[in-house]
Amino acid sequence: MQNWVMTELDSGERVITERLDHVRSVAVGYWIGAGSRDEAADEAGVTHFIEHLLFKGTGRRSALEIAEIFDGLGGELNAATSREHTIVYSRVPDHHLPTALEVMSDMVFSPAFAEIDSEREVVLEEIAMVEDTPQDLVHDLAGEAVFAGHALGRPVIGTAEVISSISRERIAGYHHSRYIPANIVVAAAGNLDHERIVELVQAALELRGSDERGTPLVRTPVVQPPKPSLLFQRKDTEQYHVCLSAPGIARSDRRRFAASLLDAILGGSASSRLFQEIREKRGMAYSVYSFGSQYSDTGQLGLYVGTREENLADALAIAGEQMADISAGNVGERELERAKENLKGRLLLSMESTSARMNRLGKALVTDSELLSTERLVAEIDAVEAAAVSDLAATFLEPTRLSAAGIGPSEERFLEAVERVTPTLARAA
């Protein structure tokens, strides 16, 4: 049953809301259809940089005034950048929503781009922090290995070379071309009135003093995924940090429900195969899990393990065996049912959060994805058969499709371990 309402303004900005009578708060987000994959190579990281700069003041308010306003509301204000969108979001008591919306609109549409050099240093420190965190950095290497040469393979945070040199004019130009009403969704969930939200969003646009609609961004799709590749970065770490991953499915693919169940069975839960076989039974790793991302035209599936040198080859061999076993059709009835209940349970629990509901609405609309009711989602999960999970694993986690990324003391030890899973890739390195 549909319980959300959507309105498109004359400006092209879309407003989608869901009313929840039992709460006294509202979660609201400005979703911008611009992410790191939309950047040219010489502006890598500008989307994330702009996300930071939105908080540094507008033509009407300083950075301190913005912080003081939200502190005075008793609310939360934050932002995030992904490969395909940016979000500025808050959660406030319902009676403070008009103020929150007006300030957020000012931030999104009219940033002053003040304090660029000081914030440049903040982002450079953030990049350095990732460089010093191998369990995070290896995921950036994995993306580069899977999507070699494509913007999807670049880190969302950008590069120090670009961030340290990009000009204010280049930043403002990127903002002007992407932060346009036709490329923006306002999503809200909580104790609200849809028509009142529409009025507030419209009023904020009029206060901005521009009726420019703009043209929504059209992305060039990934037609043919690059060949698998291998990347290794030498660091004097105690553990090796390794990702095995491959191109996956797009977010509109009907197999996305099977993909979620594959993730739960392989490494996405405490009872999953990787967690049980590598951590619980053998004590080879503290952190081991599978992961998946879905984009407009492709995706990524994979696994991560962090382990000491003496365990590395055996841990990857076990991971390869488990992927092969699932691909061969060996998904048990109880295993599948447990994964379904896990997935449905997490979905239903998330629906108790206004922020989660707002995120679901905003992400679906800004990415032009199908927005399904909770009941429909549960039905889709229940309808997945074991064969669909195995077929997906056989198609996307087949050894010759896997790329490998690693961080650790010795590339030789890394290659020896990777050869236990995908010999062709290791020998070609």
C-alpha positions in Angstrom: 0.0 0.0 0.0 1.4 3.4 -1.1 1.7 5.8 1.8 3.8 8.5 0.3 2.9 11.6 -1.8 5.0 13.2 -4.5 4.7 16.6 -6.2 6.9 18.1 -8.9 7.2 21.9 -8.8 7.3 24.1 -11.9 11.0 24.5 -11.3 11.5 20.7 -11.8 12.3 20.1 -8.1 10.5 17.1 -6.7 9.1 16.8 -3.2 8.2 13.4 -1.7 6.9 12.8 1.8 5.6 10.2 4.1 3.4 11.1 7.1 3.9 9.3 10.4 1.4 10.4 13.0 3.0 8.6 15.9 6.3 10.7 16.0 7.1 14.3 16.9 10.0 14.8 14.5 10.7 15.1 10.8 13.6 13.8 8.9 14.2 15.9 5.7 16.9 15.7 3.1 17.9 17.6 0.0 19.1 14.9 -2.5 21.2 16.2 -5.4 21.7 14.0 -8.4 25.5 14.5 -8.6 28.2 12.1 -7.3 31.8 11.3 -7.8 31.1 9.4 -11.1 30.0 12.7 -12.6 33.4 14.3 -12.2 36.2 14.6 -14.8 39.5 13.2 -13.8 41.0 16.6 -13.2 38.2 17.5 -10.7 38.1 14.2 -8.8 36.7 14.9 -5.4 35.0 18.2 -6.2 31.5 16.8 -5.3 32.7 15.8 -1.9 34.5 19.1 -1.4 31.4 21.0 -2.2 29.5 18.9 0.4 31.9 20.3 2.9 31.7 23.8 1.7 27.9 23.9 1.9 28.4 24.2 5.7 30.8 27.1 5.5 28.2 29.8 5.0 25.9 31.4 2.4 25.2 34.9 1.2 22.8 35.3 4.2 24.4 33.3 7.0 27.9 32.5 8.3 29.0 28.9 9.1 28.7 29.8 12.8 25.1 31.0 12.3 24.1 27.8 10.5 25.6 25.7 13.4 23.9 27.9 16.0 20.5 27.7 14.3 20.5 23.9 14.2 21.8 23.7 17.8 19.0 26.0 18.8 16.5 23.8 17.1 17.7 20.8 19.0 18.2 19.2 15.6 20.8 17.2 13.6 22.4 18.4 10.4 24.8 16.4 8.2 25.6 15.5 4.7 27.1 12.7 2.6 28.5 12.1 -0.9 28.3 8.9 -2.9 29.2 7.9 -6.4 25.8 9.0 -7.8 24.3 11.5 -5.4 24.9 14.0 -2.6 22.5 14.5 0.4 22.2 17.3 2.9 19.9 16.0 5.7 18.5 16.9 9.1 16.2 15.7 11.8 14.3 18.2 13.8 11.2 18.5 16.1 8.2 18.9 13.8 7.5 22.5 14.8 11.0 23.6 13.7 10.7 22.2 10.2 10.1 25.5 8.4 13.3 27.0 9.8 15.3 23.8 8.9 14.0 23.7 5.3 14.7 27.4 4.7 18.3 27.2 6.0 19.0 23.9 4.2 17.7 25.4 0.9 20.0 28.4 1.4 23.0 26.1 2.0 22.2 23.9 -1.1 21.4 26.7 -3.6 23.4 29.7 -2.4 26.7 28.6 -0.8 29.2 31.5 -0.4 32.2 29.2 -1.0 33.9 30.9 1.9 36.9 29.6 3.8 37.9 27.4 0.8 41.5 27.2 1.7 40.9 26.2 5.4 38.3 23.6 4.4 40.7 22.4 1.7 43.1 21.4 4.5 40.3 19.6 6.3 39.6 17.4 3.3 43.3 16.8 2.8 43.4 15.6 6.4 40.4 13.3 5.6 42.2 11.9 2.6 45.3 11.3 4.8 43.2 9.6 7.4 41.9 7.1 4.8 45.4 6.5 3.6 46.3 5.6 7.2 43.2 3.2 7.5 44.0 0.2 5.3 40.7 -1.5 5.9 39.0 1.5 4.3 41.6 2.3 1.7 41.5 -1.3 0.3 37.9 -0.7 -0.8 39.0 2.3 -2.9 41.7 0.0 -4.5 39.0 -2.6 -5.1 36.8 -0.1 -6.9 39.7 1.0 -9.0 40.6 -2.7 -9.8 37.0 -3.5 -10.9 36.2 -0.3 -12.8 39.7 0.5 -14.1 39.7 3.8 -16.1 36.1 4.6 -15.2 35.0 7.3 -12.8 33.2 4.7 -10.7 36.6 3.3 -9.8 37.9 6.6 -8.3 37.5 7.2 -4.5 34.5 9.4 -3.7 36.7 11.6 -1.4 39.0 12.5 -4.3 42.7 12.9 -4.6 45.1 15.1 -2.7 46.5 16.4 -6.0 43.1 17.7 -7.2 41.9 19.0 -3.8 45.1 20.9 -3.1 44.9 22.8 -6.4 41.3 23.1 -7.6 40.2 26.7 -8.0 37.1 28.5 -6.5 35.9 29.1 -10.1 36.0 25.4 -11.0 34.2 24.6 -7.8 31.5 27.2 -8.3 31.1 26.1 -12.0 30.5 22.5 -11.0 28.0 23.6 -8.4 26.2 25.8 -10.8 25.8 23.0 -13.4 24.7 20.3 -10.9 22.8 22.0 -8.1 19.8 22.9 -10.1 16.1 22.4 -9.2 15.5 19.8 -11.9 18.3 17.7 -10.4 17.1 17.9 -6.8 14.7 15.9 -4.7 13.4 17.0 -1.3 12.3 14.0 0.8 10.8 14.1 4.2 9.2 11.6 6.7 7.6 12.2 10.0 4.8 14.3 11.6 4.2 16.5 8.6 1.7 17.8 6.0 2.7 17.3 2.4 1.1 20.4 1.0 2.8 22.5 3.7 6.2 21.0 2.8 5.6 21.8 -0.8 4.7 25.4 0.1 7.9 25.7 2.2 10.1 24.3 -0.5 8.5 26.6 -3.1 9.0 29.6 -0.8 12.6 28.8 -0.3 13.1 28.7 -4.0 11.4 32.1 -4.4 13.6 33.5 -1.7 16.6 32.4 -3.7 15.3 34.7 -6.4 15.8 32.5 -9.5 13.5 30.6 -11.7 16.2 28.7 -13.5 15.2 25.1 -14.0 18.2 23.6 -15.7 18.6 20.2 -17.4 18.9 17.0 -15.3 22.2 15.3 -15.7 22.4 12.4 -18.2 25.2 9.9 -17.4 27.1 7.8 -19.9 26.4 4.2 -19.0 29.0 1.5 -18.4 28.4 -0.6 -21.5 31.1 -3.2 -21.0 32.8 -3.7 -17.6 36.6 -3.6 -17.8 38.6 -6.8 -17.5 39.5 -8.0 -14.0 42.6 -6.5 -12.6 44.9 -6.7 -9.5 46.1 -3.9 -7.4 48.4 -4.0 -4.4 49.8 -1.3 -2.1 52.7 -2.1 0.1 52.4 -0.9 3.7 54.1 -2.1 6.8 50.9 -3.3 8.4 50.4 -6.2 10.9 47.6 -7.6 8.7 46.9 -8.0 5.0 43.7 -6.3 4.0 42.2 -7.9 0.9 39.1 -7.4 -1.3 38.0 -9.8 -4.0 35.2 -8.3 -6.1 33.6 -8.1 -9.5 31.1 -6.0 -11.4 27.5 -6.6 -10.2 23.9 -5.7 -11.1 22.2 -2.4 -11.5 19.7 -1.2 -9.0 16.8 -1.7 -11.4 17.7 -5.3 -11.9 15.0 -7.7 -10.6 17.8 -9.9 -9.3 18.6 -7.3 -6.6 16.6 -9.3 -4.1 18.6 -12.4 -4.8 21.8 -10.3 -4.6 20.8 -9.1 -1.1 20.2 -12.7 0.0 23.5 -13.8 -1.5 25.2 -11.1 0.6 23.5 -12.3 3.7 24.4 -15.9 3.1 28.0 -15.3 2.0 29.2 -12.8 4.5 26.6 -10.2 5.5 25.5 -11.6 8.9 26.9 -13.3 12.0 25.6 -16.7 10.8 27.0 -16.2 7.3 29.5 -18.6 5.8 32.5 -16.4 5.7 32.0 -15.2 9.3 31.5 -18.7 10.6 34.2 -20.5 8.6 36.9 -17.9 8.8 36.3 -16.2 12.1 34.3 -18.4 14.3 35.6 -21.9 13.5 39.2 -21.1 12.7 39.9 -17.7 14.3 41.7 -16.5 11.1 40.2 -12.9 11.1 38.5 -10.4 13.3 36.8 -8.7 10.3 35.5 -10.6 7.4 32.4 -9.8 5.4 30.8 -9.6 1.9 29.4 -6.4 0.4 27.4 -5.1 -2.6 26.7 -1.8 -4.3 24.2 -1.1 -7.0 24.4 1.9 -9.4 22.2 3.1 -12.3 23.9 0.9 -14.9 26.1 -1.6 -13.0 27.2 -2.7 -9.5 29.8 -4.3 -7.5 29.9 -7.6 -5.4 32.7 -8.7 -3.3 34.2 -9.7 0.0 36.8 -8.3 2.5 39.1 -10.0 4.9 41.8 -8.6 7.2 44.2 -11.2 8.5 47.8 -11.9 9.4 50.3 -13.3 6.8 50.2 -16.9 8.1 46.4 -17.0 7.6 46.1 -15.1 4.4 46.3 -17.9 1.8 44.0 -20.2 3.7 41.5 -17.5 4.5 41.2 -16.6 0.8 41.0 -20.3 -0.2 38.1 -20.8 2.2 36.4 -17.8 0.7 36.9 -19.2 -2.8 35.5 -22.5 -1.6 32.4 -20.9 -0.2 31.7 -18.9 -3.3 32.1 -22.0 -5.4 29.8 -24.0 -3.1 27.0 -21.5 -3.4 27.5 -21.2 -7.2 27.2 -25.0 -7.4 23.7 -24.8 -6.1 24.4 -25.8 -2.5 22.1 -23.3 -0.7 20.2 -25.1 2.0 16.5 -24.5 2.7 17.1 -23.4 6.3 20.0 -21.3 5.3 17.9 -19.4 2.7 15.0 -19.0 5.1 17.3 -17.6 7.8 18.7 -15.1 5.3 15.2 -14.1 4.2 14.1 -13.5 7.8 17.3 -11.6 8.5 16.7 -9.3 5.5 13.0 -8.8 6.2 13.7 -8.2 9.9 16.2 -5.5 9.2 13.8 -3.9 6.7 11.0 -3.8 9.1 13.1 -2.5 12.0 14.4 0.3 9.7 10.9 1.4 9.1 10.7 2.5 12.7 13.2 5.3 11.9 12.1 8.5 10.2 15.6 8.9 8.9 15.5 5.5 7.2 12.1 6.2 5.7 13.3 9.6 4.4 16.4 7.9 2.9 14.4 5.3 1.1 12.1 7.9 -0.5 14.8 10.3 -1.5 17.3 7.7 -2.8 14.6 6.0 -4.9 13.5 9.3 -6.5 16.9 10.9 -7.1 18.1 7.6 -8.7 14.9 7.0 -10.7 14.4 3.7 -8.9 11.2 1.8 -8.4 9.7 2.7 -5.0 8.0 -0.4 -3.6 5.9 -0.6 -0.5 7.1 -2.5 2.5 4.6 -5.3 1.8 5.9 -5.6 -1.8 9.5 -5.7 -0.7 8.7 -8.5 1.8 6.9 -10.4 -0.9 9.8 -10.0 -3.4 12.2 -11.3 -0.8 10.0 -14.3 0.0 9.7 -15.1 -3.7 13.5 -15.6 -4.2 14.4 -19.3 -4.7 17.7 -20.9 -3.8 18.5 -21.5 -7.5 18.3 -17.7 -8.1 20.9 -17.1 -5.4 23.2 -19.8 -6.8 22.8 -18.6 -10.4 23.8 -15.1 -9.3 26.9 -16.3 -7.5 27.8 -18.5 -10.5 27.4 -15.5 -12.9 29.1 -12.7 -10.9 31.5 -14.5 -8.5 33.0 -16.9 -11.0 36.8 -16.9 -10.4 37.8 -15.5 -13.8 35.6 -12.4 -13.2 37.2 -11.5 -9.9 39.5 -8.6 -9.4 41.7 -8.4 -6.3 43.0 -5.5 -4.2 45.3 -5.8 -1.3 47.4 -3.8 1.2 50.2 -5.3 3.3 53.9 -5.9 3.7 54.6 -8.3 0.8 53.1 -8.4 -2.7 54.6 -11.8 -3.2 52.6 -13.2 -0.3 49.5 -11.5 -1.6 49.8 -13.0 -5.0 50.4 -16.4 -3.6 47.1 -16.1 -1.6 45.1 -14.7 -4.6 46.3 -17.6 -6.7 44.3 -20.0 -4.4 41.1 -18.3 -5.6 41.8 -17.0 -9.1 45.0 -18.4 -10.6 44.7 -16.6 -13.9 44.6 -13.2 -12.3 47.6 -13.9 -10.0 49.8 -15.3 -12.8 49.0 -12.3 -15.1 50.3 -9.8 -12.5 
